[in-house]
Amino acid sequence: MTLDELIQKVEAARLRRSEHLIVQIVAVTKYTQDIEVLKRLYNDGQRAFGENRVQDMEKKVNALEDLPIEWHFIGNLQKNKINKLLKLNPFMIQSINSYELAEAINKRANKPLRCLLEINSSKEPTKHGLPPEEAIDTYLKIKENLPNINLQGVMTIGAHTDDEKEIRKSFRLTYNIFDKLKPYGAKICSMGMSSDFEIAIEEGSNMIRVGRILLESYV
């Protein structure tokens, strides 16, 4: 799927939800190490790129440092990789999955960092993220105590199933938490990947993280 084709699908899903919804696309780069692929995507107009692993992000940031790319870290961040990630000056860290991780980043950062709180909305044991029932309290505790963590909203991965009802349920749960956090400055609800981004947008997502279906058109 080319970027234009993806944008058309996003637009259709957005209008099914609300004509006022604006959706940002983050191109997930973990599916390729080929820098030329990312350059082609950039030349088609893509500006936000997401990476799961710090070491892979480091290579890509350095190789594309002449381009004004908005880099999002979206993977599970180990505490021993925090310093390396901070040196890359990411635009956003989407995967704050515990107060302890936020605290560790806060200690090592020398400026406020845009972050999202990751919620395990499907309660699957293989996934990272906070239990939904702890999300609001943790979000507010981070905002109150950790000045270098500039929380901008929430992120989730949809339920890993072919049952659309269950996928919608996990997105709806996250959106409801996001809605309750709006009075505290939450602006971003990052939900939806290659297999379920249209469902996510219909449930209120305003940021999707799409890799495989997008990158395969540029290889």
C-alpha positions in Angstrom: 0.0 0.0 0.0 1.5 3.4 -1.0 1.3 6.3 1.3 -1.4 7.9 -0.8 -3.5 4.7 -0.7 -3.1 4.6 3.1 -4.1 8.2 3.4 -7.3 7.5 1.4 -8.2 4.6 3.8 -7.4 6.8 6.8 -9.5 9.6 5.4 -12.5 7.2 4.9 -12.2 5.8 8.4 -11.8 9.3 9.9 -15.1 10.5 8.2 -16.9 7.5 9.6 -15.9 8.7 13.0 -16.0 12.5 12.7 -15.2 15.1 10.1 -13.4 17.0 12.9 -11.0 14.1 13.7 -7.4 14.6 12.5 -5.2 11.5 12.3 -1.4 11.4 12.2 0.4 8.4 10.5 3.6 7.1 12.1 5.5 4.9 9.7 6.9 2.0 11.7 10.4 1.3 10.3 11.2 -2.0 12.1 10.3 -3.9 9.0 13.3 -2.7 7.0 16.9 -1.9 7.6 17.1 -0.4 4.1 17.6 3.4 4.5 16.7 3.9 0.8 13.2 2.6 1.5 12.8 5.2 4.2 14.1 7.9 1.9 11.5 7.0 -0.7 8.7 7.1 1.9 10.0 10.5 3.1 10.0 11.8 -0.5 6.4 10.8 -0.8 5.6 13.0 2.2 5.9 10.9 5.3 7.5 12.8 8.2 6.8 10.7 11.4 8.8 7.5 11.8 8.6 5.0 14.6 11.1 2.4 15.8 10.8 -0.5 18.3 14.5 -1.0 19.2 16.9 1.6 20.4 19.9 0.2 18.5 17.9 0.1 15.2 16.7 3.6 15.8 20.2 4.8 16.4 21.4 3.5 13.0 18.4 5.1 11.2 18.6 8.4 13.0 22.3 8.7 12.2 21.8 7.7 8.5 18.9 10.2 8.0 20.1 13.0 10.2 20.0 15.5 7.3 16.2 15.0 7.1 13.8 16.7 9.5 12.1 13.4 10.6 9.9 13.2 13.7 11.2 10.0 15.4 8.9 8.1 17.8 10.1 5.4 20.0 7.3 2.8 20.2 8.9 -0.3 21.7 9.5 -1.7 25.1 12.2 0.4 26.7 14.7 -1.3 29.0 16.1 1.0 31.6 19.7 0.2 30.5 18.9 1.7 27.1 17.5 5.0 28.4 20.7 7.0 28.1 21.3 5.8 24.5 17.7 6.7 23.5 17.9 10.2 25.1 21.1 10.9 23.0 19.0 10.4 19.9 16.6 13.2 21.0 13.4 11.4 20.0 10.4 13.5 19.2 8.2 11.2 21.4 8.4 8.1 23.6 5.1 6.3 23.1 5.7 3.4 25.4 5.8 4.6 29.0 4.5 1.4 30.6 5.1 2.0 34.3 5.6 4.7 36.8 9.1 3.3 37.5 10.1 3.6 33.9 8.8 7.2 33.8 10.8 7.9 37.0 14.0 6.5 35.5 13.7 8.6 32.3 12.8 11.7 34.3 16.0 11.3 36.4 18.2 11.1 33.3 16.6 13.6 31.0 17.8 17.2 30.9 14.6 18.6 29.4 10.9 17.7 29.2 10.2 14.8 26.8 6.9 14.2 25.0 5.6 10.8 26.1 2.5 8.6 26.0 1.3 6.2 28.6 1.0 2.7 27.3 -2.1 0.8 28.4 -2.6 -3.0 28.1 -6.2 -2.6 27.2 -6.7 -6.2 26.2 -5.0 -7.5 29.4 -2.9 -10.0 27.4 0.0 -11.3 29.5 2.4 -11.1 26.5 1.9 -7.3 26.2 3.5 -4.4 28.0 1.5 -1.6 29.4 -0.5 -0.6 32.5 -3.7 -2.3 33.5 -6.6 0.0 32.4 -7.8 0.4 36.0 -4.4 1.9 37.0 -3.9 4.1 34.0 -5.6 7.4 35.2 -4.0 7.4 38.6 -0.6 6.6 37.2 -1.0 9.3 34.5 -1.8 11.9 37.1 0.9 10.8 39.4 3.5 11.2 36.6 2.2 14.6 35.7 2.4 15.7 39.3 5.8 14.4 40.2 8.0 14.0 37.1 8.6 17.3 35.3 10.7 15.8 32.5 7.9 13.5 31.4 5.6 15.6 29.3 2.6 13.3 29.0 0.6 14.0 25.8 -1.9 11.1 25.9 -2.1 7.4 25.7 -1.1 4.4 23.5 -2.3 0.9 23.2 -2.0 -2.2 21.0 -5.4 -3.7 20.0 -6.5 -7.1 21.1 -4.6 -9.9 19.3 -7.5 -11.7 17.8 -9.6 -12.0 14.6 -12.7 -11.1 16.6 -13.5 -7.5 15.6 -15.7 -7.1 18.7 -12.8 -7.8 21.0 -10.5 -5.5 19.0 -13.1 -2.7 19.2 -13.6 -3.3 22.9 -9.8 -2.8 23.6 -9.8 0.4 21.6 -13.0 1.7 23.1 -11.6 1.1 26.6 -8.4 3.1 25.8 -10.4 5.9 24.2 -12.6 6.2 27.3 -9.5 6.6 29.5 -8.1 9.1 27.0 -11.4 11.0 27.2 -11.2 11.2 31.0 -7.6 12.5 30.7 -8.4 15.3 28.2 -9.0 17.8 31.1 -5.4 17.1 32.2 -3.9 17.9 28.8 -4.2 14.6 27.0 -4.2 15.2 23.2 -3.0 12.0 21.6 -4.8 8.6 21.5 -2.3 6.4 19.6 -4.1 3.2 18.5 -4.1 1.0 15.4 -1.5 -0.8 13.4 -1.4 -2.4 9.9 -4.2 -5.0 10.6 -6.6 -2.8 12.6 -6.0 0.9 12.0 -9.4 1.5 10.4 -11.2 0.0 13.4 -8.9 2.1 15.7 -9.8 5.3 13.9 -13.5 4.5 14.0 -13.1 4.1 17.8 -11.4 7.6 18.1 -7.7 7.1 17.4 -5.9 10.2 16.2 -2.5 8.6 15.7 -1.8 5.2 14.0 1.4 3.2 13.8 1.6 1.5 10.5 4.6 -0.5 9.2 4.3 -3.7 7.2 1.5 -2.8 4.8 3.1 0.6 4.1 6.8 -0.4 3.8 6.2 -3.4 1.4 5.2 -0.9 -1.3 8.6 0.9 -1.1 10.9 -2.1 -1.1 
